[in-house]
Structure formats: C-alpha cells, structure tokens
Amino acid sequence: MTTSMNHVPPASSIATVATVRALVTRARAAQAIANDYDQQRVDDLVAAAGWAILAPARNRELAELAVADTGIGNVDDKIRKNHRKTLGLLRDLKGARSVGVIAEHPERGLIEIARPVGVVAAVTPSTNPAATPANKIINALKGRNAIVLAPSPKGWATGARLVEFVHAQLDRIGAPRDLVQILPAPVTRELTAELMRQADLVVATGSQANVRAAYASGTPAFGVGAGNVASIVDETADLAAAAQMILLSKTFDNATSCSSENSVVLVDAIHAGALEALQRAGAVRLDAADRARLQAAMWPDGKLSPGVIGQSVAAIAARAQLKSPAAHSARALLVEESGFGPEHPFSGEKLSPVLAVYRARDFEDALSIVARIYAYMGAGHSVGLHSARADRALAAGLRLPVSRVIVNQAHCIATGGSFDNGLPFSLSMGCGTWGRNNFSDNLNWRHYLNITRVATTIAEVVPGEDQLLRDFFARYGRG
C-alpha cells in the first residue's frame, strides 16, 4: 500500500537503536533455545502464558490497573474479557500441531513443516492493555517465537505487569524469560518504530496511524482495519432478543471494542417496534437538541474526543450536559442518523455507548445504507444481521465489503471468536484489502508461523487442451 510521509516511521537516535538492539538480541538468544523445543514443551509455554492472566487474582489486578491507568472501560468487563478471550484461545490451541511436521498430503506429494518467524514486535492498544498483549504472547509462543510488546503509553504499566506475571510462569517451567519482553517506559513513537524495523514480524492492533507505521516499517506486518460496525435488523428478527444482543455488544467494556456496533439499521416494517425494544432494554433516544449537544461534546474540533472514548453513559451525558434525565442513567444513547461521512460524525466509529439509528425501506435498502456507512469508515471489518432468513446472511456476505457476517449474536462477543461459533479467538481482526489489510481472518497462531513444504514426485498427469477447454470451445469456438 502507498503511505504518506506523515506515516513514515521517524529516524531513530543512536540511543534508541541501541536500546532496541539489546532487547532484540536477548529475544533472538531466547528464541534460539525455543527453536529446539518439541511440541509438549511448546504447549507448556502456551499453558504458562495463559495461566499468567487466567488466574483470578492476577486477572483482577490487571483489569483494575488497566482502568486506573487508561481511564477506559470498566473493571468487571475487562475481567470477563481477559478470562474469556484467553480461555478460548487456549481451547483453539489445544492439540494444534506447531512443531515439525504439521500436515501430510500424500496424494499431492507434500509435507508441511512449521517453522518460527523469529522475533515478533507486538503493537497493542490502550483499549485492551492486557487481553490483546496476552493473546499475542500466547500465539507467538505457540510458534516458538520470541515477542517484544510495544504498548500504548497509557497501557504500559498493565503490559509490564502482565510480562512480570508471564516471567514468573516461565520460571516455573524453566523457560527463558527473554521470550517475552516489553519496551521500556516511556514508550515513544521512535522506540516503537525502531522495534518494528529490527523485528522479523510486526503484528499491529490499535490506531490506523500505528497500522500504517507498521506497514511502512520495512518489516513484514499484519495490521488491522478501522472498526465501525453496523448491524441490520430485518422484519423477521426476534426484536427483543436482537435489542438485548445489540445493547450487550454496544455497552460491553464501555464499547472499547472495534467490534461493538456503531450503527443499527432498522427496516421500515419493524422500525418502531425495534426502537421500542431497544428502549425497553435500557437505551434512551435523544431528541434533536440533546443530539446536537452530544455531537458538540464528542467532536469538539471535528475529531472524536479522547474524553468520551470508553466512558460510561453517565460520564458522557454529564460531559455533554444532556437535558434528558433518563439519558444520564441509560445503558446506551440512541441518535437518529440519515447521512454519511465527516459531515455526519455519528455515522463513524464512536468507541462509546452511543448508537446511530438508520431507517431503511427494506432489506435491500439496508444493505445499501451499510455500504454507504462503510464507504466512509469500517470497510472490511464485519456486519451484524438479526434475521430468521439464512439467505440474507449469504446476501450480505456476497455484497458487502466485510470479512465477517455475524448472525443473531452479540457482535463484539462473537466477532473475535466465541464458544458458540467457529471463528478463532482473537482481539485483532483482519479487514482484507477493503480495510487496507493483507489478511481477512481473525489473527491467530497460524499467522505466527513460517511453513516449509517438502515436495516429492507423484504420478504425472498431463491433461489435454480439449479436456480443459471443451466447454469454452463449445460456447465460443476455437478462434
């Protein structure tokens, strides 16, 4: 992808280069040891790193530290997120082969061998300062890699405490601590950029500026696209169930997830009923005056204010001086919207318990509205659908620029993998070329591997032209 000069990583000072080189040198030495581990030893690494955050007391400490330091989200939901995402990842990795021969295809004469990528630079966001680093650490160790965290400055203390917990668990099994490291505080753009340059692979989750810097680093990189999820509710949906799932997703951890809905598109036939269901579930619909106050508070200078990101409804309502008493105790705030783009900021990502509501004539119009939302922001990520018609999920997947269609589920719980769907547990969602990414999967352990393929001869079968082109020739001739 092309990258403007504004996103080219800065040149590093001699001191920065030396600091990062020392970390990477230790990481390479540790990775050389892990390179000789068998599958059982690797799985011990995975279990150790998982238990470092799963243990209830450690989980709570990390969640409390994350909220105290970043001011984003809430402790109880972070505890649930740390637990569920890590437990699900361990479920995904249990029994997975990541050492030596991992697949054999005798009919094709191919053998696949898993190899490490080396040293991973993991750029992680302030919205998930424990869950995202833990996910990346576990996946990296599954591939016998070393990993160095580059957290957001606000999330450094949480990341550093997590690394301490991981080191204690690595000590228990006699594995080198330097398999898992973190940049020293204060984390700067210069330090992060130099780590990306010296590493073998970059996995970047967070702001689009970080993702673009990862792509511009000269090191192979996986980066994620922008979130701005929309969900469609059609005339066949169970409105009460849809409202509960949408609000669970919209309010979980104060909507810090890129997978939380930012817009809901209601088809005309159930528009009134769906709004009533959302309000019965605890959402409050703002009038025009409060909507204007909220917009001014959320985008005071045309950009989303950090002061509303990951905050509770009560805090946002107070900040915006909303006049509706009900708004101050709501689960989420509903604002009616019909436009798209920068002049209509509610059509974009809000990272807060604020939900834009669009009205569509029918399902076809709903698809068009979502496409216009994503033309502004969020292309490639996901779409939610609440419907009893399976054909509509397929239609959304065929027509919308999305990597995932989440059907009749709480979107932010389901998109990153769940125990009741087949998506890999992850906190990093690839958005394909729609989102300017080079992958459209949930980032998982396979992305942390190199695969060597051994090819041997098989019986040669050479098809003739007529065999391959018979149908073409029949339709168009041999001209």
C-alpha positions in Angstrom: 0.0 0.0 0.0 1.1 3.6 -0.5 1.9 5.5 2.6 2.1 9.3 3.0 5.2 10.8 4.5 3.1 11.6 7.6 3.1 7.9 8.5 6.7 7.0 7.7 8.4 6.0 11.0 10.9 8.5 12.3 14.6 8.0 12.1 15.9 6.6 15.3 18.6 8.1 17.5 21.7 6.1 18.4 20.4 5.5 21.9 17.1 4.2 20.7 18.7 1.8 18.2 21.0 0.5 21.0 18.1 0.1 23.4 16.0 -1.9 20.9 19.0 -3.9 19.7 19.7 -5.1 23.3 16.1 -6.3 23.6 16.1 -8.0 20.2 19.4 -9.6 20.8 18.2 -11.2 24.0 15.0 -12.2 22.2 16.9 -13.9 19.5 19.0 -15.8 22.0 15.9 -17.0 23.8 14.2 -17.9 20.5 17.1 -20.0 19.5 16.5 -22.1 22.6 12.8 -22.4 22.0 13.6 -23.3 18.4 14.7 -26.7 19.7 11.6 -27.3 21.8 9.3 -30.3 21.0 5.5 -29.9 20.8 5.0 -30.7 24.5 7.5 -28.2 25.6 5.9 -25.5 23.4 2.5 -26.4 24.8 3.9 -25.9 28.2 4.9 -22.4 27.2 1.4 -21.7 26.0 -0.2 -23.0 29.2 2.2 -21.0 31.3 1.5 -17.7 29.5 -2.2 -18.5 29.6 -2.3 -19.1 33.3 -0.4 -15.9 33.9 -3.5 -13.9 33.1 -6.2 -16.5 33.8 -5.5 -16.9 37.5 -8.4 -14.9 39.1 -6.3 -12.7 41.3 -3.9 -11.7 38.6 -6.7 -11.2 36.1 -8.4 -8.8 38.5 -5.2 -6.9 39.2 -4.6 -6.4 35.5 -8.2 -5.2 34.9 -8.1 -2.8 37.8 -4.7 -1.4 36.7 -5.9 -1.1 33.1 -8.9 1.0 34.0 -6.9 3.1 36.6 -4.1 3.9 34.1 -6.1 4.4 30.9 -9.4 5.6 32.2 -11.0 3.5 29.6 -13.6 0.7 30.0 -14.7 -0.9 33.3 -13.1 -3.5 35.5 -15.8 -6.2 35.5 -16.0 -6.4 31.8 -12.2 -6.4 31.4 -12.0 -9.3 33.8 -14.6 -11.2 31.7 -12.7 -10.2 28.5 -9.3 -11.3 29.9 -10.7 -14.6 31.0 -13.0 -15.5 28.1 -10.6 -14.5 25.3 -7.6 -16.3 26.9 -9.6 -19.4 27.7 -11.0 -19.5 24.2 -7.5 -19.1 22.7 -6.2 -22.0 24.8 -9.1 -24.0 23.6 -8.2 -23.2 20.0 -4.5 -24.1 20.5 -5.0 -27.3 22.5 -3.9 -30.2 20.3 -2.8 -27.9 17.4 0.5 -29.0 15.8 3.0 -26.2 15.5 6.3 -28.0 15.7 7.9 -30.2 13.0 5.6 -31.9 10.5 2.1 -30.5 10.9 0.4 -31.9 7.8 1.0 -34.5 5.1 -0.7 -34.7 1.8 0.5 -38.0 0.1 -1.9 -37.6 -2.8 -0.1 -34.3 -3.7 3.4 -35.4 -2.5 3.5 -32.6 0.0 4.7 -32.4 3.6 4.2 -29.2 5.7 6.7 -28.3 8.4 6.1 -25.5 10.9 8.9 -23.0 11.5 9.1 -19.9 13.7 9.0 -16.4 12.3 11.6 -15.3 14.8 11.1 -12.1 16.9 7.7 -10.6 16.9 7.0 -6.9 17.5 3.5 -6.6 19.0 1.9 -3.2 18.9 -1.0 -3.1 21.3 -3.8 -0.5 22.2 -4.8 1.2 25.4 -8.3 -0.1 25.0 -7.2 -3.7 25.7 -3.9 -3.3 27.6 -4.0 -6.9 29.0 -6.2 -9.1 26.8 -4.6 -8.1 23.5 -0.9 -8.5 24.6 -1.8 -11.8 26.3 -3.4 -13.1 23.1 -0.3 -12.1 21.0 2.1 -13.6 23.5 0.4 -16.9 23.6 0.1 -17.1 19.8 3.8 -16.2 19.4 4.9 -18.8 21.9 2.8 -21.4 20.1 5.1 -20.8 17.1 8.3 -21.0 19.1 8.8 -17.2 18.6 10.1 -14.5 20.9 7.9 -11.4 21.3 8.5 -7.8 22.4 5.5 -5.7 23.3 5.1 -2.1 22.2 2.1 -1.0 24.2 0.4 2.4 24.1 1.9 4.7 26.7 -1.3 4.6 28.8 -1.2 0.8 28.8 2.4 0.4 29.6 2.1 -0.4 33.3 -0.6 -3.0 32.6 1.6 -4.6 29.9 4.6 -4.5 32.2 2.7 -6.2 35.0 1.4 -8.9 32.6 5.0 -9.5 31.5 6.1 -9.9 35.1 3.3 -12.5 35.6 4.4 -14.3 32.4 8.0 -14.3 33.5 7.1 -15.9 36.8 5.3 -18.7 35.0 8.2 -19.2 32.6 10.5 -19.5 35.6 8.2 -22.3 36.9 8.8 -24.4 33.7 12.5 -23.4 33.2 12.0 -21.4 30.0 13.9 -18.2 29.2 12.3 -15.0 30.3 13.5 -13.2 27.3 11.0 -15.0 25.1 8.6 -12.3 26.3 9.7 -8.6 26.8 8.3 -5.1 26.7 9.7 -1.8 25.6 11.0 0.4 28.5 8.9 3.3 29.6 8.3 5.9 28.4 7.2 4.2 25.2 7.7 6.6 22.3 6.8 6.6 18.6 10.6 6.4 17.9 11.1 3.3 20.1 8.1 1.5 18.6 9.2 2.3 15.1 12.7 1.1 15.7 11.4 -2.2 17.3 9.3 -2.7 14.2 12.4 -2.2 12.0 14.5 -4.7 13.9 11.9 -7.4 14.4 11.1 -10.2 12.0 7.3 -9.7 12.0 5.0 -6.9 13.2 1.5 -7.6 14.5 -0.2 -4.2 15.0 -3.5 -3.7 16.7 -4.9 -0.2 17.5 -5.0 3.1 15.7 -4.7 3.3 12.0 -1.6 5.5 12.5 0.1 2.6 14.2 -1.0 0.2 11.5 0.3 2.4 8.7 3.6 2.8 10.6 3.8 -1.0 10.8 3.3 -1.3 7.0 5.9 1.4 6.4 8.5 -0.2 8.7 10.0 -2.4 6.0 9.3 -5.5 8.1 6.5 -7.9 7.2 3.4 -6.8 9.1 -0.1 -7.8 9.9 -2.3 -4.8 10.7 -6.0 -4.4 11.4 -8.5 -2.1 9.8 -10.8 0.5 11.3 -13.8 -0.6 13.1 -17.3 1.0 12.6 -19.7 -2.0 12.7 -23.2 -1.7 11.6 -26.0 -4.2 12.4 -29.1 -4.8 10.3 -32.4 -5.8 12.0 -35.0 -7.1 9.4 -38.7 -7.8 9.6 -38.1 -11.4 10.5 -36.0 -10.8 13.6 -36.8 -11.5 17.2 -36.8 -7.9 18.2 -36.5 -8.4 22.0 -33.6 -10.8 21.5 -31.9 -8.5 18.9 -32.2 -5.5 21.2 -30.6 -7.4 24.1 -27.7 -8.6 22.0 -27.1 -5.2 20.4 -27.0 -3.5 23.7 -24.8 -6.1 25.3 -22.4 -5.6 22.5 -22.7 -1.8 22.5 -22.1 -1.5 26.2 -19.5 -4.2 26.9 -16.4 -2.6 28.4 -18.0 0.8 27.5 -17.8 0.0 23.8 -14.0 -0.1 23.7 -14.0 -3.0 21.2 -13.6 -2.3 17.4 -16.4 -5.0 17.1 -19.0 -3.1 19.0 -21.9 -1.8 16.9 -21.7 1.9 16.0 -24.9 1.9 13.9 -28.0 -0.1 13.7 -30.1 -0.2 10.5 -33.8 -1.0 11.1 -36.1 -1.9 8.2 -39.2 0.2 8.0 -41.6 -2.7 8.8 -40.2 -3.1 12.3 -38.6 0.3 12.8 -41.0 1.4 15.6 -41.0 -2.0 17.3 -37.3 -2.3 17.2 -36.8 1.2 18.7 -39.3 0.2 21.5 -37.4 -3.0 22.1 -34.1 -1.1 22.4 -35.6 1.4 24.8 -37.2 -1.4 26.9 -33.7 -2.9 27.1 -32.3 0.3 28.5 -31.4 2.6 25.6 -32.6 6.2 25.6 -33.4 8.0 22.3 -32.2 11.6 22.3 -34.2 14.5 20.9 -32.7 16.9 18.4 -31.4 19.3 21.0 -29.7 16.7 23.1 -28.3 15.1 19.9 -26.7 18.4 19.0 -25.2 18.8 22.5 -23.8 15.3 22.3 -22.3 15.9 18.9 -20.6 19.0 20.1 -19.2 17.2 23.1 -18.0 14.2 21.2 -16.4 16.0 18.2 -15.4 19.5 19.6 -12.8 20.1 16.9 -14.1 17.7 14.2 -12.2 14.7 15.8 -13.5 12.2 18.3 -12.6 13.5 21.7 -10.4 11.2 23.9 -12.6 12.3 26.8 -15.5 10.1 25.6 -13.7 7.0 24.5 -14.5 4.0 26.6 -16.5 6.1 29.1 -19.8 5.3 30.7 -23.1 6.8 29.5 -23.4 8.8 32.7 -19.9 10.4 32.2 -20.7 11.2 28.6 -24.1 12.6 29.4 -22.6 14.8 32.1 -19.9 15.9 29.7 -22.4 16.8 27.0 -24.8 18.4 29.6 -27.7 16.5 28.2 -31.1 17.8 29.4 -32.9 14.4 29.4 -32.7 13.0 32.9 -33.2 9.5 31.5 -30.0 9.8 29.4 -27.8 10.0 32.5 -28.9 6.6 33.7 -29.3 4.9 30.3 -27.5 1.8 29.1 -26.8 3.4 25.7 -27.7 6.6 23.9 -29.6 6.4 20.5 -29.3 9.1 17.9 -31.2 9.1 14.7 -29.0 9.5 11.6 -29.6 9.5 7.8 -26.3 10.9 6.5 -22.8 9.5 5.9 -19.3 10.9 6.1 -17.3 13.6 8.0 -20.3 16.0 8.0 -22.3 13.3 9.8 -19.9 12.2 12.6 -22.4 9.8 14.1 -22.0 7.7 11.0 -18.4 6.9 12.1 -16.8 5.0 14.9 -17.6 6.3 18.4 -15.9 3.9 20.8 -18.5 4.8 23.4 -22.1 3.6 24.3 -23.6 5.8 21.6 -25.5 4.1 18.7 -26.6 5.7 15.5 -30.0 4.5 14.2 -30.8 4.4 10.5 -34.2 3.7 8.9 -34.3 1.5 5.7 -37.2 0.9 3.4 -36.4 -2.8 3.2 -33.6 -5.3 3.4 -32.1 -4.2 0.0 -32.1 -0.6 1.2 -30.5 -1.7 4.5 -27.6 -3.3 2.5 -27.2 0.0 0.6 -27.1 2.0 3.8 -24.5 -0.2 5.3 -22.4 0.0 2.2 -22.5 3.8 2.4 -21.5 3.8 6.0 -18.5 1.6 5.2 -17.6 3.7 2.2 -16.9 6.3 4.9 -15.4 4.1 7.7 -15.2 0.5 8.6 -14.9 -1.3 5.3 -13.7 -4.9 5.6 -14.4 -5.4 9.2 -17.8 -7.0 9.9 -21.6 -6.6 9.7 -24.2 -7.8 12.1 -27.5 -9.3 11.0 -30.6 -10.1 13.1 -32.9 -12.2 10.9 -34.6 -15.5 10.6 -33.6 -15.8 6.9 -30.4 -17.6 6.2 -30.4 -16.3 2.6 -30.0 -12.8 3.8 -26.8 -13.6 5.7 -25.4 -15.0 2.4 -26.6 -12.0 0.5 -24.8 -9.7 3.0 -21.6 -11.8 2.6 -21.8 -11.7 -1.2 -22.4 -7.9 -1.5 -21.0 -6.0 1.4 -17.3 -5.2 1.8 -16.9 -7.3 5.0 -14.7 -10.1 6.3 -17.4 -11.5 8.7 -21.2 -11.6 8.8 -22.3 -12.1 12.4 -25.8 -13.6 12.5 -28.1 -13.3 15.5 -25.3 -12.8 18.0 -23.9 -10.1 20.3 -21.5 -8.7 17.8 -18.5 -7.7 19.9 -18.7 -11.0 21.8 -18.9 -13.1 18.7 -16.6 -11.4 16.1 -13.4 -12.2 17.9 -14.4 -15.9 18.4 -16.9 -17.4 20.7 -17.6 -20.8 22.3 -20.8 -21.0 20.1 -19.3 -20.1 16.8 -16.3 -21.3 14.7 -14.3 -18.1 14.5 -10.8 -18.2 16.0 -10.5 -16.4 19.4 -8.7 -13.2 18.7 -8.6 -9.5 19.5 -7.1 -8.5 16.1 -9.5 -8.6 13.1 -8.1 -8.5 9.6 -10.2 -6.5 7.2 -8.8 -7.6 3.9 -8.0 -5.2 1.1 -11.2 -3.3 1.8 -9.6 -2.2 5.1 -6.1 -1.9 3.6 -5.0 -5.1 5.2 -3.2 -8.1 3.8 -5.4 -10.7 5.5 -9.1 -11.0 6.2 -9.0 -13.6 9.0 -9.0 -13.3 12.8 -5.3 -13.0 13.6 -4.4 -16.4 15.0 -1.5 -18.7 15.7 -1.0 -19.7 12.1 -0.1 -16.1 11.2 2.9 -16.5 13.6 4.4 -19.4 11.6 6.5 -19.9 8.5 5.6 -23.1 6.6 8.3 -25.2 4.8 6.8 -27.5 2.2 8.6 -30.6 1.1 7.5 -31.7 -2.4 8.2 -35.1 -3.8 7.2 -36.6 -7.2 3.7 -38.1 -7.8 2.4 -39.8 -10.8 2.4 -37.3 -13.7 -1.0 -36.5 -15.2 -0.9 -34.0 -18.1 -4.4 -33.0 -19.3 -5.1 -32.2 -22.9 -6.4 -28.9 -24.2 -9.8 -30.4 -25.1 -10.1 -31.8 -21.7 -9.6 -28.4 -20.0 -11.2 -26.2 -22.6 -14.0 -28.3 -24.0 -16.8 -26.2 -22.5 -15.1 -22.9 -23.5 -14.7 -24.1 -27.1 -18.3 -25.3 -27.2 -19.5 -21.8 -26.3 -17.0 -19.6 -28.2 -15.3 -21.8 -30.7 -11.5 -22.1 -31.3 -11.0 -18.6 -32.8 
